[in-house]
Amino acid sequence: METFTVNLPQIPKVGETIVVERISPQKQFVIIFEYIVTAVQFNASRESTDAADAQVSASLNHCWEGTSNFKVNNFLEK
């Protein structure tokens, strides 16, 4: 299991697709991951301004490589 933080324009629903773009370790290309949302847990406590609004569980559906010119707006890993 892997945990990471992304900014999304809205909290996704179960069954929806999330696309995350990551830079390769050599920074020569991007790797695009497509996930299917399997669960959403809303955070009731807002103790910190950095706290996430929700935790999303998702399973990897597909991944592929792209060039550094490829952009997936609003889905970039922090």
C-alpha distance (Angstrom), angle and dihedral (degrees) to the residues before:
residue distance angle dihedral
M1 . . .
E2 3.77 . .
T3 3.80 127.7 .
F4 3.80 125.3 -158.3
T5 3.79 139.6 148.3
V6 3.78 126.6 -117.2
N7 3.79 134.4 174.4
L8 3.79 112.7 -123.6
P9 3.80 127.0 -177.1
Q10 3.82 89.0 -127.0
I11 3.79 139.0 0.6
P12 3.81 107.5 -87.1
K13 3.80 125.6 -128.6
V14 3.81 127.1 -126.5
G15 3.81 109.0 -81.3
E16 3.80 95.2 26.5
T17 3.80 122.7 119.9
I18 3.82 124.2 -116.1
V19 3.80 120.4 -164.3
V20 3.81 118.0 -156.2
E21 3.81 124.6 -172.2
R22 3.82 120.4 -154.0
I23 3.79 130.4 -179.1
S24 3.81 114.4 -121.2
P25 3.83 116.4 -113.8
Q26 3.82 89.2 -106.3
K27 3.84 89.9 47.5
Q28 3.80 90.6 -132.6
F29 3.78 97.0 116.7
V30 3.77 142.1 3.5
I31 3.76 127.0 -111.4
I32 3.79 114.9 -143.1
F33 3.81 117.8 -153.7
E34 3.79 122.5 -164.7
Y35 3.80 114.5 -158.5
I36 3.82 131.8 -174.7
V37 3.82 113.0 -140.2
T38 3.82 111.2 -121.1
A39 3.84 101.1 172.3
V40 3.81 139.9 6.0
Q41 3.81 124.1 -157.7
F42 3.80 116.8 -172.4
N43 3.82 117.6 -143.5
A44 3.80 108.7 -126.6
S45 3.80 94.1 -175.7
R46 3.80 118.5 71.6
E47 3.81 98.4 -174.1
S48 3.78 92.3 146.6
T49 3.79 132.0 35.2
D50 3.83 86.4 -134.8
A51 3.81 92.8 57.5
A52 3.79 116.4 115.3
D53 3.80 119.9 -112.7
A54 3.80 91.0 -132.9
Q55 3.78 143.9 -2.0
V56 3.78 114.6 -125.8
S57 3.79 125.8 -161.4
A58 3.77 115.1 -156.7
S59 3.77 140.0 167.6
L60 3.79 123.2 -133.8
N61 3.78 110.4 -105.7
H62 3.81 102.0 173.0
C63 3.80 141.6 -17.5
W64 3.79 134.2 -166.5
E65 3.79 141.7 167.5
G66 3.77 126.4 -106.3
T67 3.79 137.9 174.9
S68 3.80 123.7 -92.4
N69 3.84 87.0 -103.1
F70 3.82 90.7 66.3
K71 3.80 113.4 99.9
V72 3.78 131.3 -173.2
N73 3.80 103.1 -166.1
N74 3.82 118.4 -137.5
F75 3.79 94.4 6.0
L76 3.80 102.7 82.5
E77 3.78 117.6 133.7
K78 3.81 113.3 -114.7
